[in-house]
Amino acid sequence: MLKYPSNFSHGGNTTAFIYSLEEGIFQAVFLGIIAVLGVAGNLYICSVVYKNKNLRNPTFLFLVNLAIANIGALTLCTPFPLINSIRRRFTLERHWCLINGFLNNFFFCISIFTLSLIATQNYFTVCEATILRMAADYAQKSQVPSTGSVEPLFGVFVVITRSFRKLELHRI
């Protein structure tokens, strides 16, 4: 449990210094280093994808989107805790507190949604190719007359049905 000085007020306008000046400088320096290195690394990712045309596929474009969201978070959200670390207390007005909260949540949601899209895209890239390959193999092995696009659909149905049957057998 944190023990605040006796003049710390939860509901009033005044707050005491929670940590020393050295700790505040230490926090500010490392926060600044993290912000600068983060922006530089994310700019590097954007420039590599921009310069290399072989990397312009959905996965790397999602990574560029994630890098841009991180740049936004680092440049627009980091100044607030940096100021608080230097001053050793929250001294900004209420509207800056609300803007900081909005920006943090905004960039957090963009990052989470982008990571979800990357995972979904990679899942379908791997699994869809496997299911279609299994379906084509099944349709080729069976002596079903060739009708065009019906074979893969039938094969996918059979592969999924067999997978569920195997799962049911393992459960027993």
Backbone torsions as a table, in degrees:
resi	resn	phi	psi	omega
1	MET	NA	137.3	179.2
2	LEU	-76.2	137.4	176.4
3	LYS	-111.3	108.1	-179.4
4	TYR	-87.0	155.4	175.3
5	PRO	-60.7	161.1	-174.7
6	SER	-64.1	-23.2	-178.9
7	ASN	-91.9	10.1	176.8
8	PHE	-77.4	129.4	-177.6
9	SER	-120.1	126.1	179.5
10	HIS	-78.5	-29.7	-175.1
11	GLY	-109.7	-12.7	-176.0
12	GLY	-90.8	-169.7	-178.0
13	ASN	-88.4	-14.6	-173.8
14	THR	-101.8	144.7	171.5
15	THR	-134.3	148.3	177.7
16	ALA	-91.2	166.2	173.8
17	PHE	-69.0	122.7	-176.8
18	ILE	-85.0	-27.3	-180.0
19	TYR	-139.4	166.3	-174.4
20	SER	-75.6	170.0	179.6
21	LEU	-63.3	-39.5	179.2
22	GLU	-62.9	-41.1	177.5
23	GLU	-65.1	-37.8	177.3
24	GLY	-64.5	-42.6	177.4
25	ILE	-65.4	-42.2	177.6
26	PHE	-58.0	-47.2	178.2
27	GLN	-61.9	-46.2	-176.7
28	ALA	-64.3	-41.7	-179.7
29	VAL	-63.6	-47.8	-178.6
30	PHE	-69.5	-34.2	175.6
31	LEU	-65.2	-40.2	176.4
32	GLY	-64.7	-41.7	178.1
33	ILE	-62.9	-44.3	179.2
34	ILE	-61.9	-42.8	-179.4
35	ALA	-64.8	-45.4	-178.1
36	VAL	-65.6	-47.2	179.7
37	LEU	-65.4	-37.0	178.3
38	GLY	-64.8	-45.2	178.4
39	VAL	-64.4	-43.1	-179.9
40	ALA	-63.1	-44.2	179.5
41	GLY	-64.4	-41.2	179.9
42	ASN	-71.4	-35.1	173.9
43	LEU	-65.2	-37.1	177.2
44	TYR	-62.4	-43.1	177.5
45	ILE	-59.5	-46.4	179.6
46	CYS	-61.8	-42.1	-178.6
47	SER	-69.2	-36.4	178.8
48	VAL	-65.3	-43.9	179.7
49	VAL	-68.1	-35.6	178.9
50	TYR	-67.0	-41.2	-176.3
51	LYS	-78.9	-30.0	-175.9
52	ASN	-101.8	108.4	-176.9
53	LYS	-69.9	-20.8	178.0
54	ASN	-69.4	-19.9	-178.4
55	LEU	-91.8	6.1	-178.8
56	ARG	-89.6	70.2	174.8
57	ASN	-125.1	171.7	-174.0
58	PRO	-56.1	-40.0	-177.7
59	THR	-62.4	-46.6	-178.4
60	PHE	-73.0	-29.0	175.0
61	LEU	-68.9	-34.7	173.1
62	PHE	-65.3	-37.5	177.9
63	LEU	-66.0	-36.4	175.8
64	VAL	-65.0	-41.2	177.0
65	ASN	-60.4	-42.8	178.0
66	LEU	-64.7	-40.0	178.7
67	ALA	-64.6	-40.3	179.0
68	ILE	-66.0	-39.6	176.7
69	ALA	-64.1	-39.0	177.7
70	ASN	-67.1	-38.8	176.8
71	ILE	-61.7	-43.5	177.5
72	GLY	-61.4	-43.5	179.4
73	ALA	-64.9	-42.3	-178.1
74	LEU	-69.1	-37.3	-176.8
75	THR	-84.8	-31.4	-175.8
76	LEU	-100.0	-23.2	-177.3
77	CYS	-101.5	-28.6	-176.2
78	THR	-68.6	-32.7	-179.7
79	PRO	-59.1	-30.9	-178.2
80	PHE	-65.4	-53.7	177.8
81	PRO	-68.4	-25.5	177.0
82	LEU	-65.2	-44.8	177.1
83	ILE	-63.6	-42.1	179.5
84	ASN	-64.5	-36.4	178.7
85	SER	-68.0	-40.4	-178.9
86	ILE	-68.9	-43.9	-178.3
87	ARG	-82.9	-13.9	178.6
88	ARG	65.5	21.7	174.7
89	ARG	-167.7	162.8	178.0
90	PHE	-84.6	112.8	-175.8
91	THR	-117.1	2.7	-178.4
92	LEU	-81.5	159.7	179.8
93	GLU	-73.3	171.5	-176.1
94	ARG	-60.6	-40.8	-177.2
95	HIS	-65.3	-32.3	176.2
96	TRP	-69.5	-34.6	175.9
97	CYS	-63.3	-43.0	178.8
98	LEU	-66.8	-40.8	178.0
99	ILE	-63.5	-42.7	178.6
100	ASN	-61.5	-44.8	178.4
101	GLY	-62.3	-42.7	178.4
102	PHE	-63.2	-47.9	-178.0
103	LEU	-62.6	-41.9	177.9
104	ASN	-60.7	-46.9	179.4
105	ASN	-66.9	-39.0	-180.0
106	PHE	-60.7	-52.5	-178.3
107	PHE	-70.4	-31.1	175.1
108	PHE	-63.1	-46.1	179.6
109	CYS	-64.2	-41.6	177.8
110	ILE	-60.1	-44.1	-179.6
111	SER	-63.7	-44.6	-179.2
112	ILE	-65.5	-43.7	179.1
113	PHE	-64.3	-39.4	178.5
114	THR	-65.5	-43.3	177.4
115	LEU	-63.2	-37.0	176.4
116	SER	-64.2	-41.4	178.0
117	LEU	-65.8	-39.0	177.3
118	ILE	-62.0	-46.3	-179.8
119	ALA	-63.6	-42.5	179.6
120	THR	-65.5	-43.1	179.8
121	GLN	-64.0	-42.3	178.1
122	ASN	-67.2	-38.1	178.0
123	TYR	-60.5	-49.2	-178.3
124	PHE	-69.6	-29.8	176.5
125	THR	-64.6	-42.7	-178.1
126	VAL	-78.9	-52.6	-172.7
127	CYS	-73.1	-39.3	-179.5
128	GLU	-63.8	-41.5	178.3
129	ALA	-63.6	-39.6	179.5
130	THR	-66.7	-44.8	-179.2
131	ILE	-66.0	-43.3	179.3
132	LEU	-65.5	-36.8	178.1
133	ARG	-65.9	-42.7	178.5
134	MET	-65.2	-39.0	179.6
135	ALA	-66.2	-41.4	178.8
136	ALA	-65.8	-40.3	177.4
137	ASP	-62.5	-42.1	179.8
138	TYR	-65.5	-44.0	-179.3
139	ALA	-65.4	-33.8	179.5
140	GLN	-72.4	-37.5	-179.2
141	LYS	-73.2	-36.0	179.4
142	SER	-76.2	155.3	-176.7
143	GLN	-93.8	41.4	178.4
144	VAL	-78.8	132.6	178.2
145	PRO	-60.7	144.1	-176.6
146	SER	-70.1	122.9	178.1
147	THR	-124.7	9.1	178.2
148	GLY	97.4	-116.0	-172.4
149	SER	-85.7	-2.0	-179.0
150	VAL	-74.8	-33.7	-176.2
151	GLU	-59.2	-50.7	179.7
152	PRO	-61.4	-37.6	179.0
153	LEU	-64.4	-43.0	177.9
154	PHE	-64.2	-42.9	179.5
155	GLY	-63.0	-40.8	177.7
156	VAL	-62.3	-42.4	178.2
157	PHE	-60.1	-44.6	-178.9
158	VAL	-66.1	-43.0	-179.4
159	VAL	-62.9	-43.9	179.8
160	ILE	-66.1	-41.8	179.1
161	THR	-62.6	-44.5	178.6
162	ARG	-63.7	-37.3	179.1
163	SER	-63.6	-43.1	178.5
164	PHE	-66.0	-38.0	177.9
165	ARG	-63.3	-41.3	177.7
166	LYS	-63.2	-40.1	178.2
167	LEU	-64.5	-40.6	179.1
168	GLU	-65.4	-38.5	179.3
169	LEU	-67.1	-37.0	178.6
170	HIS	-70.0	-28.1	-179.1
171	ARG	-73.6	-28.3	-176.8
172	ILE	-73.1	NA	NA
